[in-house]
Amino acid sequence: MKLWEKGINPEPAIIEFTAGRDRKTDLNLTKWDIIGSMAHVIMLQEVGIIIENEKNEMLKTLHSLFLLAEDGGLVIEKDIEDIHSQIEKEMSSILGTTGKKIHTGRSRNDQVLVDIRLFTREEIDKLAQIIQKLFTKIQSLSEQYSEVLLPGYTHMQPAMVSSFGLWFGSYAECLADDILLLAGARELNNRNPLGTAAGYGTTLPINRKRTTELLEFDDLLYNSAYASLSRGKVELAIASALASVAQTLSRFSMDICIYMTSEFRFIDFPDEYVTGSSIMPQKKNPDVFELIRARSNMIQTLPNQVAMLTSNLQSGYNRDLQLLKQMIFDAFGDVKECIEIMFLMLNNIKIRKNITDNPLYNNIFSAEEVNRLVKQGIPFRDAYKAVSEMVKNSPFSKTTLSDYIHEGSIGKLCNNEISAIFNKRMNCFKSRSAAEIEAKMMQYVK
């Protein structure tokens, strides 16, 4: 069944190539396609395009299909192009003429747009909750090890005094900024394209504000022609937010890989959380973090892939856009998997103490020696020169946490302030589940 068939049998190879992976990918959209159809049906009855009895029959049938989808029993048949066509076939098979009215005032263009935006909204909110779990864990580690000193590095060389509290806390604040980007992508995504049809509206008296309300979008996507143009733009914003999260995961993983080496041994994990070698008995490999790093680095290429796919497309719908779905859907899955396994690893991290007792790190206290002289009234540049002469031979007195009093230093981590920022930015990730919105739609059956 092809919604666009006109009595000519299409060449099978053409259909197979143009459908691509849609039969599999579109299963992610099934419940949201049904919910979008329910909102559309309610609106069609309210504006007088279908009658009340037709609305009730269509909503009941869509409800049964929703339950079937929840149980995994709704599939896209081999001769069906996509989930939209499958739903329409089911409706027509069950309701006959009434079922054929489901597509009234819609195109597959705005139908897939609304499906993707609803699905993506849910995925963004799920991801935000997972990020919050990781954020909370990292902040707790920052507090737990706030007094354990650690060499801070610049140019891969020991530089100044740091702490595990500062190190963990830096990645927590990274996630706070990642959440801000994700919130921005969500806001851009959460506008209703339903009713823009093929990108040029319709002469039917539809009520787009009504479907916006029913589907709990923030607002309309107003200009019909912008609906097609928005494809790629929204995905680019989402890809950029996912890439930002991935960058945080990648850099954190790289630090851990370095800190686990035998030269550092700042941190460790139980043997059951690392891997070994088939030939070298001593090996304890950080495979999990290497794979997080690799997968995260691949996700960071996603914005460029989206940009390259869409950069030279003319306005209006182009089939190239079909490929965006799989790219974005896969990226959500990859980021969530990486966060979940990182959370598991951090639950079992072992922190080495007394690292800075090693004479190798004596010189990381030299900058603080300069500051001691400055506090005594010596000009900074003179103090710097004096200490630079001492560096070759003199050990320096260790600083204590109480010496660091400014915001964001190892003596004043400001974790509460960072947590407040994060929690404020989390306020927008509160959409209702597909089941909850579907239940609301069924209240319109009389």
N, C-alpha and C positions, 0 to 999 in steps of 0.2 A: 504493500500500500504506500503510495506516494501522494502527499497532499496536493502536489502540483501536476498530477497526471492528467493528460488530455486525450486519452485513447490511443496513445502511441506507447509501445513497449520499449522502455529504455534499455540500452546495452548494459548487461549485467556488470561488466568490468568497470564501466563508468560509475555505476551506483556504488560498487564496492569501494572504489578509490575515493569518491567524494564523501561517502559516509565515514570513512576512516575508522577511528576508534570510538565514534560517537555512541554506538550501541552499548559499549561498556561504560564510557565516561558519563553518559546521560543518566545512568542509573543513580548517580549521586544526586541528580536533580528531581528524581521521581516525586518525592513527597511535596517538594516546593512547586512543581508543575501543577500538581493536583490542587494545592492551596491557592495558587494564582488563578487557576480556573474557577475555584469556588468563589473567590472575590469577584471575578468577572461575571459569573452567573448572577450573583446577588445584585450587582450593579445593573445588568441587562434587564432584570425584572423591575427594578426600581424606576428605570427610565422608560419602561413600557415596550421594550423590544421583544421580550418573552413574557408569558403569563405566569401567574403564581404557581399553578400546578406543574408547569414545565420546570420552573426553578426548583421546586421541592424534589421532583424526580431526579433532576440532575445533581443536586446536592447529595441526596441519599446514595446515588450511584458513585459519585466521586468519593464519598465517605467509605464505601465498601472497597474501592480501589486503594484508598489510603491505608486501610487496615491490611489489605493484601500486600501492599508495598512494605509495610512494617514487618510483616512476617517473611519477607523475601520472596513472595510468590508472584510478584509482578515483574515480568521480563519483557525485553524488547525482542520481538520475533524476528526471524532471519530476513524476512522480506519487508521489514519496517525500518525506516531510516533513522528515527530518533524517538525520544520519549514522548514528544508532543504528538507525533503521528500515532504512537501506540495508545495513548490515552484517548485520542479521538476515535480510534478504531473500537476500543472497548466500549466507549459511550454509545457509539452508533450500533454496535452489536447488541447491547443490552436495551437501549431505549428507542432504537429505530430513528424515525424522523426527528424526534426531540433531541436525541444525542448528536445529530448532525449540526445542531445550532450552537454547539460549544465553541466553535471557532469564529462566531459572528463578531465583527468589529476588531478582530485581532489578525496579526501576521505571525509567522514563526519568528520573525525578527524581534518584535517586542515581547513575545512569549519567552524566548530563550534569554533575553535581556533581564526580564523580571525573575526568571528562575535563577540565573547566575547571581544576581544581586541579593536575593533572599538566601541562597545557599552560602554565598560569601560572607554575608552579615553574620550568619550563624557560626561559620568557621572562624571568623575574626574574633568573635566573642569567646569561643572555646579556646582559641589560642591565647587570648588575654588571660584567661583563668589559669592556664598552664604556666604562662610566664609569671604570673603572680605567685604561684607555688614555688617556682625556682627563685624568684626575688626574695621571698620570705626565708627560704633556706640559706641563701647566700648572706643575707643580713644577720641571721642567727649565728652563722659561722664567724662573721665579722665581730659580733659581740663576744662570742665564746673565746676567740683568740685575739682579742683586742690588745692584750699586753705582751704578746709573743712577737719579739722583734725579728725583722727580716731585712736583708740587704736590698735596697732599691737600686735598680740598674738603669743606666742610660748608655747608649751605644754598645750594649751587651757587656758593659764593664760595671763592677761595683761602684756605686755613686754616693748614695746617702742612706741614712737610716729610714727604714720603712717598718711596717708591721703587717702581720697577717690580717689584722683588723682593717687596715687601710687598703690592702690588696683586695680582699673579698668585697669590701665596701665600694671600691671603684667599679666593680662589675655590677653590683646592685644598682648604682646610679646609672650605669650604661643601660640597664634594662628599663629604668624609669624614662629615659629618653626614647628608647625603642617603643615603649607603650604610647608615647605622645605621637610618634609617626603612625603607629597602627590606628590610633584614634582618629587621626586626620584622614587616613585612607577609608576608615569606616564611615566618616561623615560624608565623604565624597561619594561613596558607594550607596548610601542609604537614601536614595531618591528614586521615585517611581517612574519607570519607563512605559508601564502598561497603558495602552491606548494610542501610542505613537505609531502603531501598526508597522508598515514597511519603511517608516521614516518620514511619512508625509501626511499622517493623520487619517481621519475617516469622515465621511459625511453623515455617519450615524450619530445620533444625539447622546453619545456616551458621557459618563460623569467620571472623569479621571481623578478628581479629588476624593470621590467616594472610595475607589479602589486603593488610593493612597492611605486613607484612614483604615480600611479593613486590613491591609497588609502591614500596617504599622511602620510605614516609611515616614521619614521626617518631613518630606515635601515631594512635590512633583519634579520630574525631569521635564521642564516646560517645553522647550523647543523640540518639535518632533524630529526635525532633521539632525538635531544634536544627539539624539538617541544612538544613532549609528556611530557618530563621531566620538561618543563617549566610550565606546568599546576600544580598548587599548589605553585610553587615558586613565580610567579607573583601575585597570589591571596594572598599569605602570606604577600608580600610587601604591597599590597593594604589594607589588613586587619589590618596590623600594623599601617599604616597611619590613617585609620579610627579609630582605637583604641586610637591613640594619640589625635585626635580631641575629641573623646568621653571622654577621661580622663580630658581634659580641661573643657568640658561642665559639667562633673560630679562634679569636685572640685568647680567650680564656683557656681553651684547650691547648693552644700552643704554650702558654705559660706553664700549664700543668705538665705537659710533655717534658719541658726543660727542667722543671723542678723535681721531676721523678728520676732524672739521670743520676748515675753513680757519682758524677762530679758534684752534683748539687745535693741530692737527697733531702730536699726541704720537706717534701711530702711523700707519702706512700699509700698503698692500698693493700688490703688483705689479698693473699695469693689467689683466692677464688675470683677476684675481680680483675686480674691481669692475665696475660697469656705468656706462653713460653716459646722456646725454640726446639725444633726437631733435632738439632745437633749441639746446641750450646746450653748446658744444664743450668747456667747461672741466670739466664735471661728472665726479666720481668718486664714485659712489653706493654706500653699504654695504648693498646689497639683501639679501645673505645674512644679515646680522645683523638687519636689520629684519624679515625673515621668520622667523628664529629667535625673535625677540622676540614677534612676533604669534602664532606657533604655540604657543610656550611659554605665553603669556598665556591662550590658549584651553584648554590642558591644565590650567591652574590653576583653571578652572571645573569640572573633572571631579568633584571631591569633592562639590560642591553638586548636580551633576546626579544622582549616585548617591544622595545623601541625599534629594533630592526624589522620586526614583523609588520609594524603599523606605520612606519615613518613615511612611506611613499604611497600610501593608499589615498585614493580620491574619496570625497564625501559620499555618503550612501553606503549601503551594505556591500561588503566584499567577502567572498568565501574564505579568504585568508584568515579571517577573524575566528573561524571555527577552531583553529589550532591553539588559541589562547586558553581555552578551557582546561585542556590536559596539563598545560604548563603550570597554571596557577593551582589547580587541584593537587597535583603532585607535590608542589612546593609546600603547601600547608601540611601535608602528611609528613614530609621530610623534616620540617622544622619541629613539629610536635614530637616526632620520634627522637630527635636529637636532644630536645629538652628533657624528655622523660628519662632517657638513659643517663643524662648528666645528673639529674636529680638523684637517681639511684646511686651513682658513683659518689656524689658529695655526701650522701648519708653514711658513707663508709670511709671517708678520707681520714688519713692519719697525718697529724701535723708534728713536725720535729721541733723541739724547743732548744734554746741555748745556741742557736745557729751563729749568732754574732759574737759568741765567745771565741770563735776561731780567729787566730791572729791574722789570717788572710783578710779579714774585714776590718782591721784596725782603722784603716784610712777613711772608712765611710763616716767616721765621726769628725773628720777634719773641718768640714764646713761648719759644724757646730762649735768647733774650737775658735774659728773666725768670729762667730757670733758672740762667744764669751768675751773676746777682746773688745769687740764693738760695744758691748754693754759696759765695759770699763772706760769708755770714752775714746778709744783708739779709732781713727778714721777707717772705714771699711777697707779701702784699697791698701792701706798700710798693714792692716791686720791680715788681709789676704796674702800679701807678700811675705809676711813673717811666718805664717803657717805653711806656705808653700815650701819654705826652706826646711821646715820641721818634718815634712811629710816623709822624707827618705828614711829617717831613723827613729822618729818619736811615736810611741803609742799615744792615743788620745783618750781622754776620759770619756766614758760612755755617757750619753745623755739618758734622761729618764722621761717617761711619758708626761710628767708634770712640767717639763720644760717646754712642751708644745701646747700653747694656749689658744692659737687662732683657729677659726672654723675650718674644718676639713683637714686638720693635721692629725698625726698619729695619737695625739693627746686629746683631741676633740673631734671625733669622727662624724658627728652630726647625723647619725643613722636615723634618729627620730624625724629630723627635718626631711631627709631623703624619703623616708617612708610616707610622710605626709604628702609629698609631691606625687609619689607613685599612686597612693590611694585616691587622691583627687582626680588623677588622670584615668583611673579605672572606672569612674562613675558612669561613663557612656556605654560600657559593655554589658548591657542588660536586656538584650532582646529575649522575647519568649521563644520557647521551643516550637518546632513544627507541630507537635501534637497539641500544644496549648492553643496555637492560632487556629488550627483545624477545628478544635472543639468550639472555639468562638464562632466560626463560620456555620457550624451545625445548629446554632441557636436560631438561625434564620429559616429553618425548616418549620413549616406550619401545617 
